[in-house]
């Protein structure tokens, strides 16, 4: 499994666990205040238990975002350069047409 697929699997697993905890606490037949307290405790316990994994996932996500940003900026520069090149070619073509017209 590639690093990116492994990362996505880990993020999906993490989201599933958190979603399951939240749904379980919210649908439990207990008063709202008690449910909220238990949800807060469960979230804090989950964070403490999985803090290194969460930090690593956050780091990998930020690296992926930075890489994607770099790739998009590079593609934008290529596209911009291509447009400038096309404009220069068109201007040159129009200039040649204008020169031909003025020579007659």
FISE-652854 format. One record per residue (C-alpha): residue in three letters; x, y, z. Coordinates in Angstrom, 2 decimals. Layout:
N
code ALA, xx X, yy Y, zz Z
...
***
This chain:
104
code UNK, xx 0.00, yy 0.00, zz 0.00
code UNK, xx 1.47, yy 3.37, zz -0.94
code UNK, xx 2.17, yy 6.04, zz 1.64
code UNK, xx -0.70, yy 8.23, zz 0.42
code UNK, xx -3.21, yy 5.35, zz 0.44
code UNK, xx -2.02, yy 4.35, zz 3.89
code UNK, xx -2.44, yy 7.92, zz 5.10
code UNK, xx -5.94, yy 8.15, zz 3.62
code UNK, xx -6.88, yy 4.83, zz 5.20
code UNK, xx -5.61, yy 6.08, zz 8.57
code UNK, xx -7.57, yy 9.33, zz 8.24
code UNK, xx -10.71, yy 7.39, zz 7.31
code UNK, xx -10.24, yy 5.06, zz 10.23
code UNK, xx -9.73, yy 8.00, zz 12.58
code UNK, xx -12.84, yy 9.75, zz 11.24
code UNK, xx -14.86, yy 6.54, zz 11.65
code UNK, xx -13.77, yy 6.07, zz 15.25
code UNK, xx -14.53, yy 9.68, zz 16.16
code UNK, xx -17.87, yy 9.56, zz 14.35
code UNK, xx -18.79, yy 6.33, zz 16.12
code UNK, xx -17.93, yy 7.77, zz 19.52
code UNK, xx -19.95, yy 10.91, zz 18.89
code UNK, xx -22.97, yy 9.00, zz 17.57
code UNK, xx -22.83, yy 6.52, zz 20.44
code UNK, xx -22.74, yy 9.22, zz 23.08
code UNK, xx -25.40, yy 11.39, zz 21.43
code UNK, xx -27.86, yy 8.52, zz 20.96
code UNK, xx -27.37, yy 7.10, zz 24.44
code UNK, xx -30.50, yy 7.26, zz 26.64
code UNK, xx -28.99, yy 9.76, zz 29.10
code UNK, xx -29.65, yy 13.41, zz 29.92
code UNK, xx -27.99, yy 15.96, zz 27.63
code UNK, xx -25.64, yy 17.34, zz 30.26
code UNK, xx -24.34, yy 13.89, zz 31.15
code UNK, xx -23.97, yy 12.97, zz 27.47
code UNK, xx -22.01, yy 16.16, zz 26.77
code UNK, xx -19.73, yy 15.50, zz 29.74
code UNK, xx -19.10, yy 11.93, zz 28.59
code UNK, xx -18.49, yy 13.11, zz 25.03
code UNK, xx -15.96, yy 15.65, zz 26.28
code UNK, xx -14.23, yy 13.04, zz 28.43
code UNK, xx -14.17, yy 10.54, zz 25.56
code UNK, xx -12.74, yy 13.15, zz 23.18
code UNK, xx -10.05, yy 14.17, zz 25.68
code UNK, xx -9.18, yy 10.53, zz 26.38
code UNK, xx -9.06, yy 9.76, zz 22.66
code UNK, xx -6.81, yy 12.75, zz 22.01
code UNK, xx -4.45, yy 11.84, zz 24.87
code UNK, xx -4.27, yy 8.23, zz 23.73
code UNK, xx -3.76, yy 9.02, zz 20.03
code UNK, xx -1.95, yy 12.35, zz 20.23
code UNK, xx 1.23, yy 11.16, zz 18.45
code UNK, xx -0.80, yy 9.60, zz 15.61
code UNK, xx -2.94, yy 12.73, zz 15.31
code UNK, xx 0.17, yy 14.91, zz 15.19
code UNK, xx 1.71, yy 12.69, zz 12.51
code UNK, xx -1.51, yy 12.71, zz 10.48
code UNK, xx -1.66, yy 16.50, zz 10.75
code UNK, xx 1.99, yy 16.76, zz 9.65
code UNK, xx 1.37, yy 14.47, zz 6.66
code UNK, xx -1.78, yy 16.38, zz 5.72
code UNK, xx 0.09, yy 19.69, zz 5.80
code UNK, xx 2.91, yy 18.21, zz 3.70
code UNK, xx 0.37, yy 16.93, zz 1.18
code UNK, xx -1.29, yy 20.35, zz 1.04
code UNK, xx 2.08, yy 22.05, zz 0.53
code UNK, xx 3.01, yy 19.61, zz -2.23
code UNK, xx -0.33, yy 20.10, zz -3.97
code UNK, xx 0.02, yy 23.87, zz -3.65
code UNK, xx 3.50, yy 23.70, zz -5.20
code UNK, xx 2.25, yy 21.55, zz -8.08
code UNK, xx -0.72, yy 23.84, zz -8.73
code UNK, xx 1.48, yy 26.94, zz -8.68
code UNK, xx 3.88, yy 25.27, zz -11.12
code UNK, xx 1.02, yy 24.37, zz -13.45
code UNK, xx -0.34, yy 27.92, zz -13.19
code UNK, xx 3.08, yy 29.33, zz -14.16
code UNK, xx 3.26, yy 26.95, zz -17.14
code UNK, xx -0.23, yy 27.95, zz -18.22
code UNK, xx 0.55, yy 31.64, zz -17.78
code UNK, xx 3.75, yy 31.29, zz -19.80
code UNK, xx 1.86, yy 29.44, zz -22.50
code UNK, xx -0.71, yy 32.24, zz -22.72
code UNK, xx 2.04, yy 34.87, zz -22.88
code UNK, xx 3.76, yy 32.89, zz -25.62
code UNK, xx 0.52, yy 32.64, zz -27.61
code UNK, xx -0.06, yy 36.39, zz -27.18
code UNK, xx 3.45, yy 37.16, zz -28.39
code UNK, xx 3.00, yy 34.91, zz -31.43
code UNK, xx -0.33, yy 36.55, zz -32.21
code UNK, xx 1.17, yy 40.04, zz -31.82
code UNK, xx 4.05, yy 39.08, zz -34.12
code UNK, xx 1.60, yy 37.68, zz -36.65
code UNK, xx -0.48, yy 40.87, zz -36.54
code UNK, xx 2.67, yy 42.96, zz -36.88
code UNK, xx 3.70, yy 41.00, zz -39.97
code UNK, xx 0.22, yy 41.44, zz -41.45
code UNK, xx 0.39, yy 45.16, zz -40.69
code UNK, xx 3.85, yy 45.38, zz -42.31
code UNK, xx 2.57, yy 43.60, zz -45.41
code UNK, xx -0.41, yy 45.95, zz -45.59
code UNK, xx 1.80, yy 49.03, zz -45.21
code UNK, xx 4.19, yy 47.78, zz -47.94
code UNK, xx 1.40, yy 47.77, zz -50.54
***
